[in-house]
Amino acid sequence: MRKADQRNYTLGWYVYQVFYLGFLLTNIFPPKLSEEDLSMGKRKSRAKPATKKRMDKLDTVFSCPFCNHGSSVECRIDMKNLIGEATCGICQESFSTTVTALTEPIDIYSEWIDECERVNTYEEEGAE
C-alpha cells in the first residue's frame, strides 16, 4: 500500500466531520422555532394596560313626587355629617337620610320615593 492511499484519521478529523455534518443538516432541515425561541435576545415589550371603561354619570336632579315638576329635586350629600338631603326647588318639600361612602344621589331619591310609597300604603290600610 502506498502512503498516499493511507489516510491518517485522527480524533480531530472525526470531530470536524461530526460538526460539519450537523451544520449541513441544520441548514438543509432547519428546526421549527416557537415564538419564545424567536424572541430570545429581544427586549420584552410591556403589555399595554387595559383601557378603563368610563361609567356614565348618574343624575343628581330628579322630578318631584309631590308637585311632579321635572328636574326640580336636587340631591346633596354631606359626607362630613353623613347626611343626604333631597329638596324640591318648587314646592320646598325635602327628605333627609343617613348616607355611607358608597351612597349616590340616586340612592337618596330612591329612598324618598320608597318612603312616600310606604306612607301611602300605610294610610290606605288605615282608612279601610
MODELLER restraints for C-alpha pairs under 7 A, 6 or more apart:
rsr = mdl.restraints
at = mdl.atoms
rsr.add(forms.Gaussian(group=physical.xy_distance, feature=features.Distance(at['CA:59:A'], at['CA:106:A']), mean=6.77, stdev=0.5))
rsr.add(forms.Gaussian(group=physical.xy_distance, feature=features.Distance(at['CA:60:A'], at['CA:74:A']), mean=6.17, stdev=0.5))
rsr.add(forms.Gaussian(group=physical.xy_distance, feature=features.Distance(at['CA:60:A'], at['CA:75:A']), mean=5.83, stdev=0.5))
rsr.add(forms.Gaussian(group=physical.xy_distance, feature=features.Distance(at['CA:60:A'], at['CA:105:A']), mean=5.53, stdev=0.5))
rsr.add(forms.Gaussian(group=physical.xy_distance, feature=features.Distance(at['CA:60:A'], at['CA:106:A']), mean=6.73, stdev=0.5))
rsr.add(forms.Gaussian(group=physical.xy_distance, feature=features.Distance(at['CA:61:A'], at['CA:71:A']), mean=5.27, stdev=0.5))
rsr.add(forms.Gaussian(group=physical.xy_distance, feature=features.Distance(at['CA:61:A'], at['CA:72:A']), mean=6.60, stdev=0.5))
rsr.add(forms.Gaussian(group=physical.xy_distance, feature=features.Distance(at['CA:61:A'], at['CA:73:A']), mean=5.45, stdev=0.5))
rsr.add(forms.Gaussian(group=physical.xy_distance, feature=features.Distance(at['CA:61:A'], at['CA:74:A']), mean=4.76, stdev=0.5))
rsr.add(forms.Gaussian(group=physical.xy_distance, feature=features.Distance(at['CA:61:A'], at['CA:75:A']), mean=6.62, stdev=0.5))
rsr.add(forms.Gaussian(group=physical.xy_distance, feature=features.Distance(at['CA:62:A'], at['CA:70:A']), mean=6.53, stdev=0.5))
rsr.add(forms.Gaussian(group=physical.xy_distance, feature=features.Distance(at['CA:62:A'], at['CA:71:A']), mean=4.57, stdev=0.5))
rsr.add(forms.Gaussian(group=physical.xy_distance, feature=features.Distance(at['CA:62:A'], at['CA:72:A']), mean=6.15, stdev=0.5))
rsr.add(forms.Gaussian(group=physical.xy_distance, feature=features.Distance(at['CA:62:A'], at['CA:73:A']), mean=4.96, stdev=0.5))
rsr.add(forms.Gaussian(group=physical.xy_distance, feature=features.Distance(at['CA:62:A'], at['CA:74:A']), mean=6.63, stdev=0.5))
rsr.add(forms.Gaussian(group=physical.xy_distance, feature=features.Distance(at['CA:63:A'], at['CA:69:A']), mean=5.57, stdev=0.5))
rsr.add(forms.Gaussian(group=physical.xy_distance, feature=features.Distance(at['CA:63:A'], at['CA:70:A']), mean=4.15, stdev=0.5))
rsr.add(forms.Gaussian(group=physical.xy_distance, feature=features.Distance(at['CA:63:A'], at['CA:71:A']), mean=4.73, stdev=0.5))
rsr.add(forms.Gaussian(group=physical.xy_distance, feature=features.Distance(at['CA:63:A'], at['CA:72:A']), mean=5.63, stdev=0.5))
rsr.add(forms.Gaussian(group=physical.xy_distance, feature=features.Distance(at['CA:63:A'], at['CA:73:A']), mean=5.74, stdev=0.5))
rsr.add(forms.Gaussian(group=physical.xy_distance, feature=features.Distance(at['CA:64:A'], at['CA:70:A']), mean=6.63, stdev=0.5))
rsr.add(forms.Gaussian(group=physical.xy_distance, feature=features.Distance(at['CA:64:A'], at['CA:72:A']), mean=6.18, stdev=0.5))
rsr.add(forms.Gaussian(group=physical.xy_distance, feature=features.Distance(at['CA:64:A'], at['CA:73:A']), mean=5.59, stdev=0.5))
rsr.add(forms.Gaussian(group=physical.xy_distance, feature=features.Distance(at['CA:64:A'], at['CA:88:A']), mean=6.22, stdev=0.5))
rsr.add(forms.Gaussian(group=physical.xy_distance, feature=features.Distance(at['CA:67:A'], at['CA:91:A']), mean=6.65, stdev=0.5))
rsr.add(forms.Gaussian(group=physical.xy_distance, feature=features.Distance(at['CA:72:A'], at['CA:88:A']), mean=5.32, stdev=0.5))
rsr.add(forms.Gaussian(group=physical.xy_distance, feature=features.Distance(at['CA:72:A'], at['CA:89:A']), mean=5.39, stdev=0.5))
rsr.add(forms.Gaussian(group=physical.xy_distance, feature=features.Distance(at['CA:72:A'], at['CA:90:A']), mean=6.46, stdev=0.5))
rsr.add(forms.Gaussian(group=physical.xy_distance, feature=features.Distance(at['CA:73:A'], at['CA:86:A']), mean=6.28, stdev=0.5))
rsr.add(forms.Gaussian(group=physical.xy_distance, feature=features.Distance(at['CA:73:A'], at['CA:87:A']), mean=5.26, stdev=0.5))
rsr.add(forms.Gaussian(group=physical.xy_distance, feature=features.Distance(at['CA:73:A'], at['CA:88:A']), mean=4.16, stdev=0.5))
rsr.add(forms.Gaussian(group=physical.xy_distance, feature=features.Distance(at['CA:73:A'], at['CA:89:A']), mean=6.28, stdev=0.5))
rsr.add(forms.Gaussian(group=physical.xy_distance, feature=features.Distance(at['CA:74:A'], at['CA:86:A']), mean=5.60, stdev=0.5))
rsr.add(forms.Gaussian(group=physical.xy_distance, feature=features.Distance(at['CA:74:A'], at['CA:87:A']), mean=5.51, stdev=0.5))
rsr.add(forms.Gaussian(group=physical.xy_distance, feature=features.Distance(at['CA:74:A'], at['CA:88:A']), mean=6.46, stdev=0.5))
rsr.add(forms.Gaussian(group=physical.xy_distance, feature=features.Distance(at['CA:75:A'], at['CA:85:A']), mean=5.62, stdev=0.5))
rsr.add(forms.Gaussian(group=physical.xy_distance, feature=features.Distance(at['CA:75:A'], at['CA:86:A']), mean=4.27, stdev=0.5))
rsr.add(forms.Gaussian(group=physical.xy_distance, feature=features.Distance(at['CA:75:A'], at['CA:87:A']), mean=6.52, stdev=0.5))
rsr.add(forms.Gaussian(group=physical.xy_distance, feature=features.Distance(at['CA:75:A'], at['CA:105:A']), mean=5.44, stdev=0.5))
rsr.add(forms.Gaussian(group=physical.xy_distance, feature=features.Distance(at['CA:76:A'], at['CA:84:A']), mean=5.79, stdev=0.5))
rsr.add(forms.Gaussian(group=physical.xy_distance, feature=features.Distance(at['CA:76:A'], at['CA:85:A']), mean=5.30, stdev=0.5))
rsr.add(forms.Gaussian(group=physical.xy_distance, feature=features.Distance(at['CA:76:A'], at['CA:86:A']), mean=6.41, stdev=0.5))
rsr.add(forms.Gaussian(group=physical.xy_distance, feature=features.Distance(at['CA:76:A'], at['CA:105:A']), mean=6.87, stdev=0.5))
rsr.add(forms.Gaussian(group=physical.xy_distance, feature=features.Distance(at['CA:77:A'], at['CA:83:A']), mean=6.10, stdev=0.5))
rsr.add(forms.Gaussian(group=physical.xy_distance, feature=features.Distance(at['CA:77:A'], at['CA:84:A']), mean=4.37, stdev=0.5))
rsr.add(forms.Gaussian(group=physical.xy_distance, feature=features.Distance(at['CA:77:A'], at['CA:85:A']), mean=6.40, stdev=0.5))
rsr.add(forms.Gaussian(group=physical.xy_distance, feature=features.Distance(at['CA:78:A'], at['CA:84:A']), mean=6.02, stdev=0.5))
rsr.add(forms.Gaussian(group=physical.xy_distance, feature=features.Distance(at['CA:82:A'], at['CA:98:A']), mean=5.76, stdev=0.5))
rsr.add(forms.Gaussian(group=physical.xy_distance, feature=features.Distance(at['CA:82:A'], at['CA:99:A']), mean=5.20, stdev=0.5))
rsr.add(forms.Gaussian(group=physical.xy_distance, feature=features.Distance(at['CA:82:A'], at['CA:100:A']), mean=6.60, stdev=0.5))
rsr.add(forms.Gaussian(group=physical.xy_distance, feature=features.Distance(at['CA:83:A'], at['CA:96:A']), mean=6.82, stdev=0.5))
rsr.add(forms.Gaussian(group=physical.xy_distance, feature=features.Distance(at['CA:83:A'], at['CA:97:A']), mean=5.84, stdev=0.5))
rsr.add(forms.Gaussian(group=physical.xy_distance, feature=features.Distance(at['CA:83:A'], at['CA:98:A']), mean=4.73, stdev=0.5))
rsr.add(forms.Gaussian(group=physical.xy_distance, feature=features.Distance(at['CA:83:A'], at['CA:99:A']), mean=5.54, stdev=0.5))
rsr.add(forms.Gaussian(group=physical.xy_distance, feature=features.Distance(at['CA:84:A'], at['CA:96:A']), mean=5.62, stdev=0.5))
rsr.add(forms.Gaussian(group=physical.xy_distance, feature=features.Distance(at['CA:84:A'], at['CA:97:A']), mean=5.31, stdev=0.5))
rsr.add(forms.Gaussian(group=physical.xy_distance, feature=features.Distance(at['CA:84:A'], at['CA:98:A']), mean=5.93, stdev=0.5))
rsr.add(forms.Gaussian(group=physical.xy_distance, feature=features.Distance(at['CA:84:A'], at['CA:99:A']), mean=5.84, stdev=0.5))
rsr.add(forms.Gaussian(group=physical.xy_distance, feature=features.Distance(at['CA:84:A'], at['CA:108:A']), mean=6.47, stdev=0.5))
rsr.add(forms.Gaussian(group=physical.xy_distance, feature=features.Distance(at['CA:85:A'], at['CA:95:A']), mean=5.64, stdev=0.5))
rsr.add(forms.Gaussian(group=physical.xy_distance, feature=features.Distance(at['CA:85:A'], at['CA:96:A']), mean=4.41, stdev=0.5))
rsr.add(forms.Gaussian(group=physical.xy_distance, feature=features.Distance(at['CA:85:A'], at['CA:97:A']), mean=6.54, stdev=0.5))
rsr.add(forms.Gaussian(group=physical.xy_distance, feature=features.Distance(at['CA:86:A'], at['CA:94:A']), mean=5.51, stdev=0.5))
rsr.add(forms.Gaussian(group=physical.xy_distance, feature=features.Distance(at['CA:86:A'], at['CA:95:A']), mean=5.18, stdev=0.5))
rsr.add(forms.Gaussian(group=physical.xy_distance, feature=features.Distance(at['CA:86:A'], at['CA:96:A']), mean=6.46, stdev=0.5))
rsr.add(forms.Gaussian(group=physical.xy_distance, feature=features.Distance(at['CA:86:A'], at['CA:108:A']), mean=6.77, stdev=0.5))
rsr.add(forms.Gaussian(group=physical.xy_distance, feature=features.Distance(at['CA:86:A'], at['CA:109:A']), mean=6.51, stdev=0.5))
rsr.add(forms.Gaussian(group=physical.xy_distance, feature=features.Distance(at['CA:87:A'], at['CA:93:A']), mean=5.83, stdev=0.5))
rsr.add(forms.Gaussian(group=physical.xy_distance, feature=features.Distance(at['CA:87:A'], at['CA:94:A']), mean=4.22, stdev=0.5))
rsr.add(forms.Gaussian(group=physical.xy_distance, feature=features.Distance(at['CA:87:A'], at['CA:95:A']), mean=6.51, stdev=0.5))
rsr.add(forms.Gaussian(group=physical.xy_distance, feature=features.Distance(at['CA:88:A'], at['CA:94:A']), mean=6.26, stdev=0.5))
rsr.add(forms.Gaussian(group=physical.xy_distance, feature=features.Distance(at['CA:95:A'], at['CA:112:A']), mean=6.34, stdev=0.5))
